[in-house]
Amino acid sequence: MAFDPGLASIRAARNADGRLEVFATGSDSALWHIWQTAPGGAWTGDWVSRDGTLTTAPTVFRNADGRLEVFAGGADGRVWHTWQTSPNGSWAKEWRHLRDQRMLGRHLAVFQNADGRLEVFVRGADNALWHIWQTAPSGTWHDRWVSRGGVLRGCPAVFQNEDGRLEVFVRGSDDALWHTWQTSPNGEWYPTWSSRGGDLRADPAVFPNKDGRLEVFAKAPDNTLRHIWQSEPNGAWHPVWANRGGPRIGVPAVFQEADGRLVLFARGSDLGGWRAEQQVANGTWGDWQSQGGLLATDPVVGRHADGRLESLHLSFDNALWHKWQTSANNGWTASWATRGGSLSAL
């Protein structure tokens, strides 16, 4: 088994006990994963297959009861999922599909409602946004998908507002950023889409500031990374996109430091890793710093139980490479480490 960087993209999530776990789609179309043996500690020596016939990158989220659940597109175009049978524990032996909706694109989006119910969003075969949700936290799923309309050019990104309302962001058919949102936590959705302008050349990434204001990042035509943000939590948006420089390619990863400062990770045109972070929480940004490495996929970021961030990617040797902070909010390891050697040997 080998990982195909053109198809596969890794995803990372934290178990209920704080251990990071990493997931990827293999060139055999199965789901593979590897995990820490203790929070913040060593990793298992071998990757383990969870089978499946996947055609997209996996997406993973934690249920209200602490169990991880993985979602991906299957060969039939439907969304399939598998899950831990107990928090931190073993996995279901089967995959199940989420009804009959077909999806387009290389990934889907999933997030948790304010009451803990997971909700899944995809670009449908008609290029509209479709979603489906759990009927109870950690429970069964709604009996049908619902369309939210729109004309999507890429895959959706979703996050929760400070008041608990979900908000979805997409690259529209005009390459602008469009978004729609719940009108109340766990509730109905605003009936129309709103444009935030911009000229996107990749899918957006979104994360909240320490004060709860959402901030969206996306690549522009000149390969610089642009961003726009809410002026207040749950509220209106800044009218102008700001330029964070570049050149950068692909979709960035954005996360919060333990002290609340946002930090960006992106691939450069040199295929190396680059990092930029806010100088103070909710505030201005510092310059880009080289992380080195050779990235075949967009970066992914996870956070340890002790607050330290970890950056992960696949390289052109089909191996997982990662580096991590030596302490929360502080310096990084000087070099990248690899997990499992050349994954093409698996």
N, C-alpha and C positions, 0 to 999 in steps of 0.2 A: 504494500500500500504506500502511495506517495500523496502528498498534498499538491494540488495544482494551484499555484498562486493566482492564476487568472480566474479561477472559479472560487477558491476557498478564501474565506476571511475569518479570522479568529474572533471569538467573543469571550469575555471574562465576566464572572460573577462571583459573589461571595456567598459561601454557605452560611447557614444559620449560626454555626459556631465560629465564623470568621475566616475559614480557610478559603483561599482563592481557588477557583476551578476554571479551566480554559477549554473551549470547545472549538472544533473546526470540521469542515466538510472535507473528506478525503477524495483523492482521485478515483477511489472505488465507489464514490457517492454515499458512503456511510458516514455517520457521525462518530468522531473520535474525541476523547477528552483525557485530560491529565489534571491532577490536583495536588494541593499542598497536603502534607501529612499532619501538619499542625499549623495553627494560625501564625502567619508571618514566617514560617519555617521552610523546611526542605520540601521537595516535590517527589511524587512517585516516580520511579525510574522508567516506567513504560506507559505509553499511550494505550487506552482501552477503547474498543469499538462498541458502539451502541447500535450498530446496524443501521437500517434505513436506506432509502433510495432518494437522495436529496439532490436538488439542482440549484440550490441557493446556499448562501452562507447561513449558518444558524443564528438565531437570536435567543437569548436566555434571560429569564426574569425569575425573581423569587416570589412564590406564593405568600399569602398572608400568614400561613402556618409554618413558613420557613423552607418549604420544599422548592428546589429549583425545577424549572420547567423550560424545555427547549422547543423552539418552533422553527420550521424551515419549509420551503417549497419542495414539493415532490415531483417525480417524473410526470405525473398526471396533471400538474399545474395547481393542485390543491395545496392548502396549508396542512402540514402534519405536525404532530407534537408528541413528546414523550416527557416523563417526569420522574422525580424521585418519589419513592413510595413512603418515605419518612424523611424528616429533616436530617441532613448530613448523611443520608443512608443510601441504600441500593436503589436501582432504577427499574422502572416498569420494563417488562420483557417485550412489549409491543409498542408500535407507533399507531396513532389514531389520527384520522383526518378531521378537520373542522368544517364539516358540511361540504357543499359543492362549489363554493366560490373559487374561480381561477384567478391567479395573480400573475402580474408582470414584474420584472425587475429582479435584482440580485439579492434583495433582502426585504424583510418586513419589519414593522415596528410594534413593540409591545410595551405597555406601561400599566401601572396599578392605579385604579380609581382611589378616591379618598377613603372609601369603605373597605379597600383591600382587594376588590375584584379586578382580575387581569382583563385587559382589553387589547385586541390585536387589530392592526391597521395594515392594509395592503393597497397597492395600485392594482386595480382590477383589469380584466381583459378589455374593458371599455375605456380605460385610462382615467376612470373616476376613483375616488377614495372610497373603500369599503371597510367596514369594521364589524367585529363580533366580540362578545364579552361573556365573562362568567356570570351566571345568574346568582351566585352567592360566593363569598370569598373562599378560595381554594376548592371550589365546587365544579359543577357541571356547566356546560356552555349553552348559550342561547341557541335556539333551533334554526336560526337563519342569519345570514349576513345582511347588513343594511348599508345602502349607498349614501354617501354624503356629497355626491356630485363632484364638481371640479374637473379640470383637465390637467392631469399630471404628466410631466415629462420625466420625472424620476421617482424615487422611493420616498416614503414619508418619514418624518422625524417627529417624535412626540415627547412632551414632558408635562409635568404637573405644575400649575400655577401655585403661588404661595397660599391661596385660599382653597386648594385642592382640585380645582377645575383642570381637566385635561385640555391641552392645546396642541394641534397638529400643524406642522409646517411642511410645505412641498415646493418644489421647483415647478412652476406652471408652464403651460405651452408657450408663453411669451418670455420664458426664462427669468421672470420675476419671482420673488418670494411671495407665496400666498399662504394664508393660514385661516383656520376655523377653530372654534372652541366650544366647550360646554358652557351653557348659560348658568348652571349651578353645579356644585360638586355632585358627582354620580348621576347627573341629570341629562336633560335634553341638550341638543346642539344648536348653535346659532345657525339660522337657515341659509345664510349666504357666506361666501368667501370674501376675505379682504386682502388687498395687495399691499405689500410693504416695499414694492419697487425692487431695485437692484437688477443686476444682470448676472445670473448664476450660470456656472459651467460645471457644477457638480451638485450632488444632494447637500442639503443643509445639515448642520449639527447644532444642537441646542442644549443649554444647561443654565440653571439659575445662579444668580449671584448670591452672596451671603444674605443680602436683604430680601431675597425672594424674586427679584426682577429677572425675567427670562432674557437670555442673550443668544442670538443666532449668528452662526459663522458659515461662510460659504466661499468657494473659489470664484474669482472674477475672470473675465476673458483674458486679462493680462497676467494671469497666474498669481496675482496677489490675493491675499486672504482678506475678505471684507467682513464686517460685523455690524449688527444693529441690535438695539436693546430696548426693553421697556423703560419708560421714564419713571415709573413707580410700580411697585408690586401689583399685579393683576390689572394694570391699567394701560394707558396710551403708550405709543412707541415713539422713540426718537425719530425725527423726520429724515435724517441723513445717515447713509452708511459710512462707516469709518474704515480706513485702510490700515491693515496690520502688516503690510509689506509681503515680500516673497523673494523669489518665486516659490510657490507651493503647488502641489498637484494632489488630486484626489479629495477625499473627505477627511477633515481633521477630526481628532478626538479632543474633547474638552471635558474637564473634570474640576472639582474643587479641592484645593489643598486643605489640610486639617484646620488651618486658620481661616478658611473661607475664601481665599483668593482663587480666582479662576486661573487655570493653566491650560495652554493649548499645545497639542502635539500634532505634527504634520510631516508629510513627506516633502522633501525639497526636490527641485528639478535635478539635483545631483543624486537622487534616490536615498540620500541620508535622512536621518531623523533630526527634526528641529523642534525646539521648545520655546514658548514665550509665556509669561505669566504676569498677572496684575501685581503692581508694586505694593498696593494695599487692597484689602477687601473692598469690593464695589468700586474700585478706583481706576487709575491710569495704568497703562501697560509698560512693561520693560521691553528691551530689545530681544530679538530671536537669539537663541544660543544653540550651537550644534550639539546633537546627541550622538553623532557618528552613526555607524551601522550601515546596512544596505537593505533597504526595505522593498520587498516585492508586493506587499499589501499595505493598506492604510493602517496606521497604528491603532491600538486599543489600549485603554488605561483601566486599571483596577486599583482599589484602595485596600490596604491591609487593615486588620482590626486595630492596629496601633496608629493608624492614620497615615502611614507611609504609602506613597503612590508607586505603582509599578507600570512601566510601559512595555508593551509586547507587540511583536509583529512576526510574520513569516518572511524569510529571506529566500534568495534564489537557490539555496541549497535544500529547499523544502524542509527546513528546520524551524522550530520556534526559537526566537531570540528575545531576551528580555533584560532590562536593567531596572534598578529600583533606588528609591531614596534611602540614604543611610540613616536618616531620622526624619520624623514628620516635619514638613515645611523647609527641609534643608537639602544638603548636597546629594548628588547621585553617585552611584558606583562609576568608576572610571571606564570600565569596559562592559561589553554585552556578554551575557552568559547564554548558553543554549540548553534546551531541555530535550532529552531523548535522542540526541545525535541527529543524523540524517533521517528524517521521517520517511524518506523513500525506501528505507530498509525494512520498514514495518510490514 
